[in-house]
Structures are given as C-alpha cells and as structure tokens.
Amino acid sequence: MTMDWNISLLDVADSQLQHALAEAHVPALMAALTHLTASGEHLRGDIRPHVVQLAEEEDGLNETLRKAARTLAFDALRVYRDDGCPALALIDNELVEETMHYVTGEPVPAGQMELMREELNLYGEDRRRVPITAESIPEGYRVLVIGAGMSGILAAVRLKEAGIPFLVVDKNPQIGGTWYENTYPGCQVDSANHLYNYIFAPENQWTVHYSQQTELLDYFARVVRDHDLRSDMELGTTVEQAQYDEDSDHWTVTFSDIRGQRSHDHFNTLIAACGQLNSPSMPDIPGRDDFAGIAFHSARWQHKHDLCGKRVAVIGTGCSAVQFVPAIADQPAKMHVFQRSAPWLLPTEKYHWSVSEEERWCFRNIPFYARWYRFYLFRARACDGLLPFLLGDAGWQGLAGTVGAANANLREAIEASIREQVGDDEALVNALIPDYPPGGKRPVLDDGQWINTLKRDHVELVTEAIDRIEEQGVRTVDGNLFKADVLIYGTGFKADQFLSPMRIVGRDGRDLHELWQGNPRAFMGMTIPGFPNFYCLYGPNTNIVVGSSIIFGSECEMRYIMGCFKMQFEQHRVTLEVREDRWRDYNDVIDRRSRQCAWGSPKVDSWYKNDEGRVSQNWPGTHFEWWQQTCAPDPSDFVEPR
C-alpha cells in the first residue's frame, strides 16, 4: 500500500505512525522521548543501547527491546499529537547529559562534555560561531578566500556573520570544489551524510545515507543561496600569485580570469581554502601518450564517450575506482582493472542504502530526533570509533601486516569479511587482502559491490605490474597486452602539493614552496612563520582518516581563524604571524605521533606521505584533541606585535 508521507505529525493516523516508527533509529528515538516526556525514566530501564565497534548489531539491542522502545515512542507521540503538538519545554542540563550518556551506552568523559554539547547543537545554538563586534573591525579591512568548495563556503558564512568584508574566488565557473569537479559515475561521500553538513545548516532529508555528488553539490549551492553569498564571489577566477607587502602590510594578489586577462587587488588577510584533493595525479608509466584510444582521469570524467560494448581498462583501485567501477560495469564488453596495491575494505552495510520515506518523515516530524541521530553518529560511529585500531603498540612483534594488537584484530575482522564475500576463489582472496596494516592507506567503504563486480565474467582484476602503455592498450611486465578502447585513470590526486600552482610570497621575499621544499607543514594546519595574516583551511596534517566528516575539522579550524581575527582586532594588531619555534615544535610532535599510527609505518607508501616519506596529510590525534587545540588562539603562539 502506498502512503503519503508529505504530512505532519498532526495529521498522521495511528497506523501510519506505527509504520514510520518501525523504521526509526531506536537510540535517537529514545533520546527524543526525553523531550516529549520531560523525564529520563525510560532511559533507566532495560532498553539500553551499547555500541561495539565492528559488531553486527549497531545499537547492541535485540528485536524485543527495539519493539518495546517503539511502543513507548508510539504512546508518547500519540499523546503529543492529540494535544496539538505544543511547544516543548527545555530540559535541564542534567537530563541532557544523562541522555548523552545513554545514547551509546558509554558515559561521555567529563572533559569532553563541552565538545559533545557543541556537536549536539540541541537548540541550534551554534557554539562554533565567534562573536566579533562591528566597532572592532578596522575600516577598509578585506579578506580574500581562495576556493569556493566546502571550506571556502564555510569561511564566507563565518566572515559574513561577523561583518568582515571579503571576496571568494575560485578557478571553476561554479561553487562546490571537489563536488563540482568530480562527476564520475558512482561518485559519493564516504562520511555518513547526517554528519556531512555544516552545524549551522543541518540537513536531515538526504535521500541516501552516503550521498552522491549531485545531491551534495545541491546542498552547498543551497547554503550559498540561503546565506546570500553569491554576490561576494568571483568564479572562473584563478589566483596566480599573492605577495606580502611589508610597507603597507597588505597582500597584493594577481588574478587571471577565464579569458586569461590579469588583474590585481589588495587584501589584509588571505584564507587558502583550496583543499587537498583538487589536482589529479597521473601515473608515471612509460608510453602514456601513445595510447590510441580514449583516455581520461576519473576526476575529469568525459561523459560524452559511450562505454557500451567497449573494452575498458581501469588503472587504480583506490576510493574513486571502487566507486566508479561498479557503477559502469554493466556497460563495457570487457573490463580490466589494474591493481598495484589492494585497498582495505571497511564493511559498511548502508553504503548504498536509501533513506526511506518513513525515516525521512521521522527526521522531519519527531521533535529533536534528527539532533540525537546526528549525535549518535558522531559519538558512537564517527568520533574516533576506529582510531584505536589504527594505533601501533611499541615494540610490536605480532601478526605480520599489523602495528599492534587492536590493529591485528581489525585485520582479522576485515579479512573474514573479504573471504566471506569472495568464497572459494583463493586467488581472488589473496589479491584482495593487502599486505600492509589496516589504516596504512586510505580505506574504502564496502557493502559488497566491489567484490561482486570483480567476480563478474567480463571483469578481470589484474595484479601483474604495468610495464608500459601502448597504442592498443596496457602491457604488463609478464609481456601480456590487455587491449583497450578506453583507458580510465583512477589514480588519485597530488595531495601533498598544497596551494600549487599558486606562488605565495611572504615577508622578506620568502617563497612558500621554496620554504616547504615538497614537505608542507603548518602550525595546527593553518599558519606558517613568515606569512603574516595568512591561513589555510584543510591544510597540512588536517585530514581525518577515520571518524567524523572533514566538515567537523574545517569548522574547528574556521572558529580558530575567527578567533585570530577577534584577537587581532581587539588588540589593534596590524598582523598576526605564528612564531617559528611554535611551528617547528608542533610539527615535531605531529611527526612523532604519526610514526605511531598505521599510516606512518615505514613499510607503507601512500598519498598520505610526501616524497620524503613524511606524513603531510593526516591528523594523528583524536577529534577531542583537534577540537581542544582549535577552540581559540593562544596569543603566546604569535610573534610580538609591532
């Protein structure tokens, strides 16, 4: 029977309410009951969620307890509906905290409660917003934001809230950054959608749990529209150079538009929101230009070409390939997938699941349900859930391909999942189980589609190393030629080449890329000595390997940057510049901690590392540590004001 879900709680019938509740997430539902009943009695009975990482039952409850929870919710919501859905009284802090402890079955450490309250954002209070008085902003002060992707849009929102004049530029003709550029079939986010949105612009009507590119691009366009940011943007505009002028304490920026015409402008502060995954990496394979067929990188997908009936060769088995290979597998007559190194496949049952109409109704109509569902994801599934499994044990001499006992347990669990999916094909099992520790390279989310695709008759996984590319196809070192009509590179990005190809020149003529020498480093991923009033968003060592979405990291960074503006304005500083000793000491700590993680293992080579073997991408700590260090700037980290 088809039901109409475009109705409110006031109009829903009992049978339809029960139908919707059958799809509801029980921990979030029980938390919402706290508001409906203004009581915590229901939290103290037998229905007690308990989250265990890698467990099959995500909430630790059996069906009998889930049914009991839905009955409690039905009774409370029916009373609330029949009363006309009145405004609910605010619950006190003690009850909020009890509910927070309840949702995952684990108490929130007292020291982390402030972070959790901030992330819960129960009443839309947005504690990541930094208040800046209009009177403190110097006359004529201007900020340039480079990039109109996720971080650039975030920066624009915060600057506009504060009343700080700004301009956002982007080389692309539209906003969205990576979600504009990557349009390959199957492109989707690998963070749970209900976390992949700004805290000030929550979205609970996602159509799938891990949204595809078009829905994400629509979300960011909606944020730009809702915050009236378009008039503060110049798209199709590239920054060629930014040079700091010590006489005027301004940055002089050289732009070029889509016609190649240059212009110059001056700004007090620059925020580079260019991201890490924006420059496609092409493999250094001999003969790459000799191929006579169609060739392109997945990040520059050429949709004009029909793959039906073609022989398709795919080079790479990273995150992009694991998404687009299953999405196009029905089209080619033959497809060869060339694998240099197998990715670890993290079991993720909901990776391609739709969010049902009943679930979306619950998000819209049950008071506070959406807030608690997001909190559950953050606290139980995202906030460092798997991080302990990726940390090494000192002197570890255990299972090969692991860095510690917990890492070995994770390896065994994922291996079991792979073996179960593959079945009796031992050769394919061996090809799909990596020889490096889980977490050593970027893992990919897996719901079975990847392995099922590789098992298809017309799809072949090739693990022999590539010798060269020829006119007719790809030749491997054993002499075999794999003929192809289309060659697709799923070979990732030049992630360590931050801010390229822009030329950034700071104080005393210091060139940023000459300073870095291919080894990008920043203080807390944001500031660099010798570059006054210059900040990075999603800069060096800010990438989150497992956990929440990158939006959380960028929101923390932008709050820190807004704190820098506040401090600068209130202390009447012309510039802010991080001390070189703080920058050096901070990165020494980052390097030491990175070596303790799976991705810092000397036996692992990945895009997390630069050419020197240093991990320049990842944050090695916890979400709490990141949040804690970015809450507000410490004046002592910066050089004395002039």
C-alpha positions, 0 to 999 in steps of 0.5 A: 500500500502506498502512503503519503508521507508529505504530512505532519505529525498532526495529521498522521493516523495511528497506523501510519505512525506505527509504520514510520516508527518501525523504521526509526533509529531506536537510540535517537528515538529514545533520546527524543522521548526525553523531550516529549516526556520531560523525564529520563525514566525510560532511559533507566530501564532495560532498553539500553543501547551499547555500541561495539565497534565492528559488531553486527548489531549497531545499537547492541539491542535485540528485536524485543527491546527495539519493539518495546522502545517503539511502543513507548515512542508510539504512546508518547507521540500519540499523546503529543499529537492529540494535544496539538503538538505544543511547544516543548519545554527545555530540559535541564542540563542534567537530563541532557547529559544523562541522555548523552550518556545513554545514547551509546551506552558509554558515559561521555568523559567529563572533559569532553562534555563541552565538545559533545554539547557543541556537536549536539547543537540541541537548540541550534545554538551554534557554539562554533560561531565567534562573536566579533563586534562591528566597532572592532573591525578596522575600516577598509579591512578585506579578506580574500578566500581562495576556493569556493568548495566546502571550506571556502563556503564555510569561511564566507558564512563565518566572515559574513556573520561577523561583518568582515568584508571579503571576496571568494574566488575560485578557478571553476565557473561554479561553487562546490570544489571537489563536488563540482569537479568530480562527476564520475559515475558512482561518485559519493561521500564516504562520511555518513551524510547526517554528519556531512553538513555544516552545524549551522545548516543541518540537513536531515532529508538526504535521500541516501545515507552516503550521498552522491555528488549531485545531491551534495553539490545541491546542498552547498549551492543551497547554503550559498543561496540561503546565506546570500553569498553569491554576490561576494564571489568571483568564479572562473577566477584563478589566483596566480600569485599573492605577495606580502607587502611589508610597507603597507602590510597588505597582500597584493594578489594577481588574478587571471580570469577565464579569458586569461586577462590579469588583474590585481587587488589588495587584501589584509588577510588571505584564507587558502581554502583550496583543499587537498584533493583538487589536482589529479595525479597521473601515473608515471608509466612509460608510453602514456601518450601513445595510447590510441584510444580514449583516455581520461582521469576519473576526476575529469570524467568525459561523459560524452564517450559511450562505454557500451560494448567497449573494452575498458581498462581501469588503472587504480583501485583506490576510493574513486575506482571502487566507486566508479567501477561498479557503477559502469560495469554493466556497460563495457564488453570487457573490463580490466582493472589494474591493481598495484596495491589492494585497498582495505575494505571497511564493511559498511552495510548502508553504503548504498542504502536509501533513506526511506520515506518513513525515516525521512518523515521521522527526521522531519516530524519527531521533535529533536530526533534528527539532533540525537541521530546526528549525535549518535553518529558522531559519538558512537560511529564517527568520533574516533570509533576506529582510531584505536585500531589504527594505533601501533603498540611499541615494540610490536612483534605480532601478526605480520601486516599489523602495528599492534594488537587492536590493529591485528584484530581489525585485520582479522575482522576485515579479512573474514569479511573479504573471504566471506564475500569472495568464497572459494576463489583463493586467488581472488582472496589473496589479491584482495587482502593487502599486505600492509596494516589496516589504516596504512592507506586510505580505506574504502567503504564496502557493502559488497559491490566491489567484490561482486563486480570483480567476480563478474565474467567480463571483469578481470582484476589484474595484479601483474605490474604495468610495464608500459602503455601502448597504442592498443592498450596496457602491457604488463611486465609478464609481456601480456597486452590487455587491449583497450578502447578506453583507458580510465585513470583512477589514480588519485590526486597530488595531495601533498602539493598544497596551494600549487600552482599558486606562488605565495610570497611572504615577508622578506621575499620568502617563497612558500614552496621554496620554504616547504621544499615538497614537505608542507607543514603548518602550525595546527594546519593553518599558519606558517612563520613568515606569512603574516595574516595568512591561513589555510583551511584543510591544510597540512596534517588536517585530514581525518582518516577515520571518524567524523566528516572533514566538515567537523575539522574545517569548522574547528579550524574556521572558529580558530581563524575567527578567533585570530581575527577577534584577537587581532582586532581587539588588540589593534594588531596590524598582523598576526604571524605564528612564531617559528619555534611554535611551528617547528615544535608542533610539527615535531610532535605531529611527526612523532605521533604519526610514526605511531599510527598505521599510516606512518609505518615505514613499510607503507607508501601512500598519498598520505606521505610526501616524497620524503616519506613524511606524513603531510596529510593526516591528523594523528590525534583524536577529534577531542584533541583537534577540537581542544587545540582549535577552540581559540588562539593562544596569543603566546603562539604569535610573534610580538606585535609591532 
